[in-house]
Amino acid sequence: MRLITFTESGRARVGILTADGVIDLSIACPSLPTEMLALIEAGPSAIALATSVCEHTPQFSLNAVTFKPVITRPPKVIAIGLNYRAHAVESNMAIPEVPLVFTKQSTSVTGAYDPIYWSKDSQALDYEGELALVIGRNCRRVKRHEAKDVILGYCVANDVSVRDWQMRGTPPSFTMGKSWDSHCPLGPSIVIDETIDPHQLRLRTWVNGELRQDSSTDDLIFNCYELVEFLSTAFTLEAGDVILTGTPSGVGFAQRPPSRLTPGDKVKVDIDRLGWIENDVIEEPDWAARF
């Protein structure tokens, strides 16, 4: 099952993405919450009910809907740095002994096909294609062999990074360089499929049609289940939390010479069995300055 958040006729709700279109859960299962986080928080019975209508005829074609962020405001967006062996090598860094954890503010989340904002405050915008996992229920001190049971599903993500802000300070302030508005494209759906092995997925990133990243999640240093165990030792993972598992080699700032994203660029991230996201880089619009 592929859960999405979409709008149609100006109204946002949850749907199921199929090869033929979108099943509107507000029609197929009117008893279910119409907002993704509320649906996840409703628990396994709600997800099972949604799964039961996966074979229904879609109410809308794909061109009749607009994809929105799969989870508009996740409780937490937790990210892992330097978690692919080849990326550690290209960064001239030692293989980490424990996961390098930072956060992206939830306001950084944007849709699978929404623009990424470039700001005049920095000339160091970069891409990072990543596998994201979504937590399905509140949990703490989850053992590695139990972790699969608390993962609802998987998404494609781009951990967009403002490198100069990321590396400011001693030690560097990753959160400030990773949390800008629009800098966490996520989607296009939450894929719930027990046959998926998250550690055997090909991940590719293109910039303007040029392949920059081409790797597999089998190069992860700390796999998805190890990350859930590690993180939940310290704090409760909540239903709807998003964990970005790290980026493989091929980021812009590892290019020779380094490559920076600028307005007019287009970034596409594709992960086998999960789909793809594609985002245009545009100059931050004036209306985005909210006060």
C-alpha positions as CSV (number, residue, x, y, z in Angstrom):
1,M,0.0,0.0,0.0
2,R,1.2,3.5,-0.9
3,L,-0.3,6.2,1.3
4,I,-0.3,9.8,0.1
5,T,-1.6,13.2,1.2
6,F,-3.2,15.0,-1.7
7,T,-5.4,17.9,-2.5
8,E,-8.4,17.9,-4.9
9,S,-10.9,20.8,-5.2
10,G,-8.9,22.7,-2.6
11,R,-9.3,20.1,0.1
12,A,-6.4,18.0,1.6
13,R,-6.9,14.4,2.6
14,V,-5.3,10.9,2.6
15,G,-5.4,8.6,-0.3
16,I,-3.9,5.4,-1.6
17,L,-1.7,5.7,-4.7
18,T,-2.3,3.0,-7.3
19,A,-1.1,2.4,-10.9
20,D,-4.5,3.7,-12.1
21,G,-5.0,6.8,-9.9
22,V,-5.8,7.7,-6.3
23,I,-8.3,6.0,-3.9
24,D,-9.8,8.7,-1.7
25,L,-9.9,7.3,1.8
26,S,-12.4,9.9,2.9
27,I,-14.8,8.2,0.4
28,A,-13.6,4.5,0.6
29,C,-13.3,4.5,4.4
30,P,-15.2,7.6,5.8
31,S,-14.6,6.5,9.4
32,L,-10.8,7.0,9.1
33,P,-9.0,10.2,9.9
34,T,-8.4,12.4,6.8
35,E,-5.0,13.7,8.0
36,M,-2.0,11.4,7.7
37,L,-0.5,11.9,11.2
38,A,-3.9,11.2,12.7
39,L,-4.3,8.1,10.6
40,I,-0.9,6.8,11.7
41,E,-1.7,7.6,15.4
42,A,-5.0,5.7,15.0
43,G,-2.9,2.5,15.0
44,P,-2.7,-0.8,13.2
45,S,-6.5,-1.3,13.0
46,A,-6.8,1.9,11.0
47,I,-3.9,1.0,8.7
48,A,-5.5,-2.5,8.2
49,L,-8.8,-0.9,7.3
50,A,-7.1,1.3,4.7
51,T,-5.3,-1.7,3.3
52,S,-8.6,-3.5,2.8
53,V,-9.7,-1.0,0.2
54,C,-6.5,-1.1,-1.9
55,E,-8.2,-2.9,-4.7
56,H,-11.0,-0.4,-5.0
57,T,-11.5,1.6,-8.2
58,P,-9.7,5.0,-7.8
59,Q,-11.9,8.0,-7.6
60,F,-9.3,10.3,-9.2
61,S,-6.7,10.2,-12.0
62,L,-3.2,11.2,-11.1
63,N,-3.5,14.5,-13.1
64,A,-6.6,15.4,-11.1
65,V,-4.7,15.6,-7.7
66,T,-1.8,17.5,-6.3
67,F,0.7,15.7,-4.1
68,K,1.3,17.3,-0.7
69,P,3.9,16.4,1.9
70,V,3.1,12.9,3.0
71,I,3.1,14.0,6.6
72,T,2.6,17.8,6.9
73,R,4.3,18.2,10.3
74,P,6.0,15.1,11.6
75,P,6.5,15.0,15.4
76,K,10.3,14.7,14.8
77,V,12.6,14.5,11.8
78,I,15.7,12.7,12.8
79,A,18.7,12.4,10.5
80,I,21.9,10.4,10.4
81,G,25.2,11.8,9.1
82,L,28.0,9.9,7.4
83,N,26.1,6.6,7.3
84,Y,27.4,5.2,4.0
85,R,30.9,3.8,3.8
86,A,31.6,5.3,0.4
87,H,30.3,8.7,1.6
88,A,32.7,8.5,4.6
89,V,35.6,7.8,2.2
90,E,34.7,10.7,-0.1
91,S,34.4,13.0,2.9
92,N,37.8,11.9,4.2
93,M,36.2,10.9,7.5
94,A,36.7,7.8,9.6
95,I,33.9,5.3,9.8
96,P,31.7,6.4,12.7
97,E,31.6,4.1,15.8
98,V,28.1,5.2,16.7
99,P,25.4,6.9,14.6
100,L,25.9,10.6,14.1
101,V,22.5,12.1,14.9
102,F,21.1,15.5,14.2
103,T,17.6,16.9,13.6
104,K,15.8,18.7,10.9
105,Q,13.0,21.0,12.1
106,S,9.6,19.7,11.0
107,T,9.0,23.0,9.1
108,S,11.6,21.9,6.6
109,V,9.3,19.2,5.2
110,T,7.9,19.8,1.8
111,G,6.2,17.8,-0.9
112,A,7.7,15.3,-3.3
113,Y,7.4,17.7,-6.3
114,D,7.4,21.1,-4.5
115,P,10.3,23.6,-5.0
116,I,13.5,23.8,-2.9
117,Y,14.3,27.3,-1.9
118,W,17.7,28.8,-2.6
119,S,18.5,31.8,-0.3
120,K,20.8,34.7,-0.8
121,D,22.0,34.0,2.7
122,S,24.2,31.2,1.4
123,Q,26.0,30.1,-1.8
124,A,26.4,26.5,-0.6
125,L,23.2,24.6,-1.3
126,D,23.6,20.8,-1.7
127,Y,21.5,17.7,-2.2
128,E,21.5,14.4,-0.4
129,G,19.3,11.6,-1.6
130,E,18.2,9.4,1.2
131,L,16.0,6.5,2.3
132,A,13.5,7.6,5.0
133,L,11.5,5.4,7.4
134,V,8.3,6.4,9.2
135,I,7.6,5.2,12.7
136,G,4.2,3.5,13.1
137,R,3.6,3.8,16.9
138,N,5.1,5.2,20.0
139,C,7.9,3.1,21.3
140,R,11.0,3.2,23.6
141,R,13.9,0.8,24.0
142,V,13.2,-1.2,20.9
143,K,15.5,-4.1,20.4
144,R,17.1,-4.5,17.0
145,H,15.1,-7.7,16.2
146,E,11.9,-5.9,17.1
147,A,12.5,-2.8,15.1
148,K,10.7,-4.0,11.9
149,D,7.5,-4.1,14.0
150,V,7.5,-0.4,14.8
151,I,8.4,0.8,11.2
152,L,5.2,1.7,9.3
153,G,6.8,2.1,5.9
154,Y,9.4,3.9,3.8
155,C,9.7,7.1,1.7
156,V,12.2,8.8,-0.6
157,A,13.8,11.9,0.9
158,N,16.3,14.7,0.0
159,D,18.3,16.0,3.0
160,V,18.9,19.3,1.4
161,S,21.9,21.0,3.1
162,V,23.2,24.5,3.4
163,R,26.9,23.6,3.8
164,D,28.4,26.8,5.1
165,W,25.7,27.1,7.8
166,Q,26.0,23.3,8.5
167,M,29.7,23.7,9.3
168,R,29.6,26.9,11.3
169,G,30.8,26.8,14.9
170,T,32.9,24.4,17.0
171,P,31.5,21.8,16.9
172,P,29.5,22.4,13.7
173,S,25.8,23.2,14.0
174,F,24.3,20.6,11.6
175,T,20.7,21.4,12.6
176,M,21.0,25.0,11.4
177,G,22.4,23.9,8.1
178,K,19.8,21.2,7.6
179,S,16.5,22.8,8.7
180,W,15.7,25.6,6.3
181,D,12.2,25.8,5.0
182,S,11.6,23.4,2.0
183,H,14.8,21.5,2.7
184,C,13.2,18.1,3.3
185,P,11.3,17.0,0.2
186,L,9.6,13.7,1.3
187,G,7.4,11.2,-0.5
188,P,5.9,10.6,-2.9
189,S,4.1,8.1,-0.6
190,I,4.6,6.0,2.5
191,V,5.2,2.5,1.1
192,I,3.9,-0.2,3.4
193,D,5.1,-3.5,2.1
194,E,6.5,-6.3,4.2
195,T,8.3,-7.8,1.2
196,I,10.6,-4.8,1.0
197,D,14.1,-5.3,2.4
198,P,15.2,-1.7,3.2
199,H,18.8,-2.8,3.1
200,Q,18.8,-4.0,-0.6
201,L,17.4,-0.9,-2.4
202,R,19.1,1.0,-5.2
203,L,19.2,4.8,-4.6
204,R,20.0,7.3,-7.4
205,T,20.1,11.1,-7.6
206,W,20.2,13.2,-10.7
207,V,20.9,16.9,-11.0
208,N,19.6,18.4,-14.3
209,G,19.6,14.9,-15.7
210,E,23.2,14.1,-14.7
211,L,23.5,11.0,-12.5
212,R,25.3,12.1,-9.3
213,Q,24.5,9.3,-6.8
214,D,24.2,5.6,-7.6
215,S,24.4,3.3,-4.7
216,S,22.6,0.7,-2.6
217,T,21.3,0.7,0.9
218,D,23.5,-2.3,1.5
219,D,26.3,0.2,2.0
220,L,24.7,1.6,5.1
221,I,27.0,1.6,8.1
222,F,24.1,1.4,10.6
223,N,21.0,-0.2,9.2
224,C,17.4,0.9,9.8
225,Y,16.9,-1.6,12.6
226,E,20.1,-0.6,14.4
227,L,19.1,3.1,14.1
228,V,15.7,2.4,15.7
229,E,17.4,0.5,18.6
230,F,20.0,3.3,19.1
231,L,17.6,6.2,19.0
232,S,14.9,4.7,21.1
233,T,17.4,3.9,23.8
234,A,17.5,7.6,24.6
235,F,14.0,8.9,23.7
236,T,10.6,7.8,22.7
237,L,10.0,7.5,19.0
238,E,6.5,8.7,18.2
239,A,4.0,7.6,15.6
240,G,4.7,9.7,12.5
241,D,8.4,10.4,13.3
242,V,10.6,10.4,10.2
243,I,14.1,9.0,10.3
244,L,16.5,9.9,7.4
245,T,19.0,7.2,7.2
246,G,21.9,9.0,5.5
247,T,23.2,9.8,2.0
248,P,25.5,7.7,-0.2
249,S,28.6,9.1,-2.0
250,G,28.2,11.6,-4.8
251,V,27.0,14.7,-3.0
252,G,27.7,18.1,-4.7
253,F,30.4,19.2,-2.3
254,A,32.4,16.0,-3.0
255,Q,32.5,16.8,-6.7
256,R,35.7,18.2,-8.2
257,P,35.3,21.1,-8.3
258,P,32.4,21.2,-5.8
259,S,29.0,21.6,-7.3
260,R,26.4,24.0,-5.8
261,L,22.7,24.0,-6.4
262,T,21.4,27.2,-7.9
263,P,18.0,28.5,-9.1
264,G,17.0,26.7,-12.2
265,D,18.4,23.3,-11.2
266,K,16.3,20.2,-10.9
267,V,17.0,17.4,-8.5
268,K,15.5,13.9,-8.8
269,V,15.9,11.1,-6.2
270,D,14.8,7.6,-7.1
271,I,14.7,4.5,-4.8
272,D,13.8,1.1,-6.1
273,R,10.2,0.1,-5.2
274,L,9.5,3.4,-3.4
275,G,9.2,5.8,-6.4
276,W,10.9,9.1,-7.0
277,I,10.7,12.8,-6.0
278,E,11.7,15.7,-8.1
279,N,12.2,19.3,-7.1
280,D,13.1,22.5,-8.9
281,V,15.5,24.9,-7.1
282,I,14.0,28.4,-7.1
283,E,15.0,31.6,-5.3
284,E,13.1,31.9,-2.1
285,P,9.9,33.9,-2.8
286,D,9.2,37.0,-0.8
287,W,6.0,35.5,0.7
288,A,8.1,32.8,2.4
289,A,9.3,35.4,4.9
290,R,6.5,34.9,7.5
291,F,6.2,37.1,10.5
